[in-house]
Amino acid sequence: MNEPRLTAYLDHAATTPMLAEARGVLTEQLARTGNASSLHTSGRLARRTVEESREIIAEQLGARPSEVVFCSGGTEANNLAIKGLYWARRGADPRRDRVVFSSIEHHALLDPVTWLAAHEGARIDTTPVDRQGRIVVEALRESVERAPDEVAAITTMWANNEMGTIQPIDEVVAIAREHGVPVHSDAVQAAGYVPLDFAGSGLDAMTVTAHKLGGPVGVGALVLRREIEPIPLLHGGGQERDVRSGTVGVALIASFAAAMEITVARQAEASARIEALRRRLVAGILHIVPDAVVNGDPETGVDHRLPNIAHVTFPGCEGDAMLMLLDAQGIECSTGSACAAGVPQPSHVLLAMGYDDDAARGSLRFSLGHTSTEADVDALLAALPAVHARARAASLVRSTR
């Protein structure tokens, strides 16, 4: 019988292992029966679990419990936010047909926005970013102020999933407030690594998901101000403020709440530990491959970069080739967003930052998390010299054909 392969998991930005406490809650709740919309005893107990979980999540996010709308995850929450806001705002005033969003959004927002353009007549204004992957605020201001009465919604992610660069959400909100335009932010990657205060941010809608926090896959939330009434994507039983119909997953929600509470409680200490690991990883890579380029903001902190992501370009190499060579050595990382995995295409984030196609294809994302150790970093650094040499040699062979 083959021994299990030892793996250095460096892809926490794609999904992170469940916390033991969250697994325990999930297992316990899965053994219970009860539809949270039923009026009998089992149904009332299920409803109590959901509402207590909603209160926990709201408290950790600086929101009111009534503002937490449970969804199947970040993709659904983003779709509900941008499509729902667009339909509601345009329905109230047909002039509002513009969506303003950044050029580095995750495909969970990029694709819904382009769908609105293709099928619903939306006009898209894309906000450019600088070399660090941070949106150009003045460009966004110019876009909005050119015709504010035509803007249906603005969406800007809290932190980029490939670079880890934190966006100036407060400045975006300030611009929107001047013109009464609702603002949504995809905070999926930021949650758990930087403090999130929904009320303090001034946002109208914010997306979070459980599986980036040590919770289960299949549950997330759109945090939505009570005054905001998007058009629903789903129609049915009227659950979740009649914004997201469907029988709620009690066990998933309870596990989500456990993961959120624990992760936020440990945030400061965990972020400092993970940032130290990241610095060690980056220093080691640059020692082995001196011409490697570390992308994004070099500084960490709530105004700069998440502590857990290192995005590195290896000149003269194909990122996909390096990924597979590392995987063969038990090192798991990513070429960017996991949602684009399996499709060999350059990172739209790097292209938006001004990198050429070769650089965009020759990059890897190493992302750390709560289970990461020095041994994981050591395993990468031990495997990297041979992997880099093979990948560069393969690229040279291809370029001469």
N, C-alpha and C positions, 0 to 999 in steps of 0.2 A: 504494500500500500504506500502511495506517495505521501511524503511529509508535506504539510501545508507550507506554502511559500511565505517567507517573512516579507512583509510589505512595509515600505515607508510611504505613508499616505500623505501627499502634499497637494491635495485638491479639496480642501475644506470650503473654498468659495463655491464649489459646485454643490456639495452637500457635506455635512459634518456628522460624525457618528452620534447616535442618540445618547443622551445622558442616562446613566443608570436609573436615576430617579424618575425620568420621563418614561423609560421603559416599564418601570414598576407600576406607575399610574396607568399606563396604557393597558398592561396585562390585567390589572385589577378591574378596570372599567369594561374591558371586553367580555368579562365574565358576567356582566350585569345586563339585564333586559329592560328596555323602556324607551319609548319614543317621547322625546321632550315636548311634543305637542299633544300628547295624550293627557286626559284628565284624571286617570286612576292613579293609584299610589306609585306604581313603577314609573309612570310618566312624570309625575310631580318630582320624584327623586332625580330623574334624568334632567329635568328642567333646572332643578336646584344646582346640579353639578355644572351645567352650562353657564348659568348666571354667575355662580361663584367664580368660575374660570374667566368669564368676561370681565369681572371686577378686578381680578388679579392682573390680567393683561392690560386693561385700561390704566391701572395704577402705574405699571412699569413704563407705559408709553406717554404718561402725562395727558391722558384723555379721560373723558367721561365714559362709563360703561355703555351708555346708549349709543356711543359713537363707534363702537367696535362691531363691525359686520363680518361674520365668519364666512369664509369662502373655501374653495378647494385648494388654494395656494396663491402664489404671487401672480401667476399668469392670469388666472381668472379675476383677481382683484384689480390688476392693471387694465384688463379689458373692460371691466365694469366701470372703472373710474373714467377712462378716456372716452369710451364710446357713450357711456351713460351721460357724462357731462356734455359731450358734443351734441347728442340728440336733444337733451333738455334745453340747453342754451339756444340752439338753433331753432327749436320748436317755439321758443318764446319770442325770438327775433330772427327772421331768416337771413339777416345780414351777417350774423355770427357764424361764419363758415371757415374760420381760420383756426388751426391748431399750431401752437408754438411749442416746439420741443427740441431737445439738444441732439447733436449729431452722434452722441456716444451712448444713447439709451440701449438697454438690453432688448433683445428681440421680443420679449414679452410686452414691450411698448412700441418698439419700432414697427413690428408687423401689424398690430391693431391700427396704428396711425396710418400706415400706408394702405391698409384695407379701407379705412374711412375715405381716403383720397380716391381709391379706385371704385368704390361702390356707393359712397354717400355724398360725393361732391365736395369733400373737405379740401381746403387749400392748406398746404403744409409750409410753415416757416421754420427752417432748421437753424438753431443757434450754433454757431461755430465754437470750437474750443481752442485753447492755447496748447503749447508744446507739452505741458504737464497734464493735459486732459481735463482742464477746468474751463467751464463755459466763459465766454467773453460777455460779461454783463452788459456792457454798452451796446453790443450788437443785439442782445435781447431787448434792451430798452428801445432801441431804434425800431425794431420789428413791431413791438407792441404799440409804440406811440405813432407809428405811421398811420394806423387806423384802428384805434382801440375798440371802437364799436363793432368791429368785425371779428374780434378774437373770442372764440368759444371757450378755450381753456389753454392753460400753460402746464406743461409737465417737465420736470427736471429731476433726475435721480439724485438721491442724497449722497451716495458714494458710488463710484464706478466699479463694476464687477470685475473688470480686467486690470485696471491700474490701481484701484483703491483710492483714487483721488476724490477728495470730499468737495462737494459743490457749495457755492455761496447761496444756500437756500434763503437766508434772511434777506439778501439783496433781491432775489427773484420775487419773493413775497412782497417786498416793499414796492417794487415796480407794479406788480399786479394790483395791489391795494389802491393805488392811485386811480385805477380805471375800473375797479369793481370786477376784475377777471378772476375766476377761481383757479387755484393752483393745486396740482397733485404732485406728489413725490414718491418714487419707488425707493423705499428705504430697506429693501430686502437685504442688501449686502451690509448696510450700516448697522442694522439692529444687532445688539450684542457686543459691538465693538466701540461704539460711541454713544453717549447719552442721547436719547431721543425724547423730546418734549413736544408733543403734538400741539397742545394749547399754546405753549410759548413760541412755537415756530410760526404760527399764523397760517399754517397750511389749511386747505379745505379738505384734502384727502391724502392718505398716506398708506402705502402698501407694506405689509410685513408677512413673513411666512415662517412656519415652524421648523422646517428641516435645516435651515441655516443656523438655528439656535440650539441644536441638540434635541429637537423634537421630531415628531414623525413626518414623513412625506404625506401629502394629501390634505393638509389643512393650513390655512393662512387667514389673514384678515385685511379688509379695507377699513381703515380708520376714517370715518366720514362725519364731518360736522353735521349736527342735527338740522341745520338750516339748509343743507344741500340735499337736493332730491334728484339724483340721476335717474334716467330711464333704465329700468332693469334689463338685464340680458335674458333672465329666466323668469317665466311666469308659472305660478303653481299655487302652492299653499300659503304664500304670503309670509313665510318665515323671514327673520332678520330684517325687520322694519319694512317688509314688502319690497325690499331692494334685492334680496337674494333668496328666492324660493328654493325649497328642497329640505328634506329631513336632515337635521343637523347631526354630525358625527360626534356623539357625546364623548366617546373614548378618545378620539383624536383631539378634541378641544381641551379636554382635561389634561392630556399629555402636553399639549402646546403650552398651556398655562404654567405647568410645572417647569418646563424647559425655560420659558421666558423669565419666570421669577428667579430661578437659580442662576441663569446666565447673567442677568442684570446685577444680581447681588455680587457676583464674582468679577464683574466687568473690569474694574480698575486694576485689580491684581493680575487677572488673566491677560489683559492687554499689554501690561508692562512686561510680563514673562514672554509673551509671543513676539513682541517687538524686539526683545533681546535675541531671540532665536532667529528672527528675520535678518537682523544685522549680521549675525554670524554666518548665515546662509549667503547673503549678498557678498560679504567680504571674501568668503571662500570661493565663490564663483569667479569674482574678479581676479583673485590670485591665480586661479587655474586657467581662466580665459581672459587675459588682460583687455582684449578688444570687445568684450561683451558690454552691452549698454543696458543699464537699469533704467526703465522708463517710469514716468510719473513724477510726482513731487518727492524730493528726497527727504523732506521733513514729515514727521508724524504728528498726530494731535487732531483735535476736533475741527480745526480750520484747514488741515492739510491732507493727510493720508491715513487710511486705515492701517493698523499695525500688523496685519496678517498677510498682506499680499506683496509679492515681489514679482514684477513683470520684467523679463529679461530678453533682449534681442541678442542672438548669436550670429554675427555676420558670416555669410558664406555657408550657412546651414539651413536646412528645411526643418521647421519646428515639428512637423508631423513625424519626420524620420527620427529626430531626437526623442520625441515622446515615446515612440515604439521601442527604441533601443533602451531607454530608461526603464520602460515597463518590463522588458525582458530581464532586467536586473532587479525587479521588485520595487522600482521607484515610480510612484503614480503621481502625475501632474497633469497639466492641461495646456492646450494652445490658446485658450481663451474661454469664452462662455461654453459651458457644457451643453447648452441647448443647440449649439451649432456643431457639436462633435460629430465626427463621421463625414462631414462635408468639407473637403479641402478648399478652403477659401481664405483670403487674407482677412485679418481682423479689421472690421469697419471702424473700430475705435482708434487703432493706430493710424489708419488712413486719414481719419478726421483730425488727428493730431499733427498731420503733416509728414508722416513717414511714407516711404515709397513701398511699392508692392513687395519687393524682396525682404525688406525689414519686417513688414507686416506678416509675411509668411514664415519668417525665421525667428519667431519669438515663442517663449514658454511662460506660463503663469504658474508660479509656485505659491500655494496658499496654505497657511498654517491654521491650527485650531486648538481646541481644548485638549486633544489627545497628543499633540505634537511634542516631540522630545528632541534632545540633542542627538540622540541616536539616529533619528530620521534625517536630520541635517547631515550628519556624518556619512550616512549611507549614500545620500545624493552626491556629496563631494568626493567620495571614494569612487563612485561609478562614472562621474562626469568626464575625467580625462579621456578615457577610452571611447566613451559615447561621442564626445565632441569630435575626436579625431576621425572616427568612422563616418559621422554625419558630414563633416567637411569634405572628406575624401569622396564620398558619394556625390556630393554637390558638384565637385570639380569634374568628376567623370561625366555627369549629365551635361554640364556646361560645355564640354568639348565635343559632344556628339552633334 
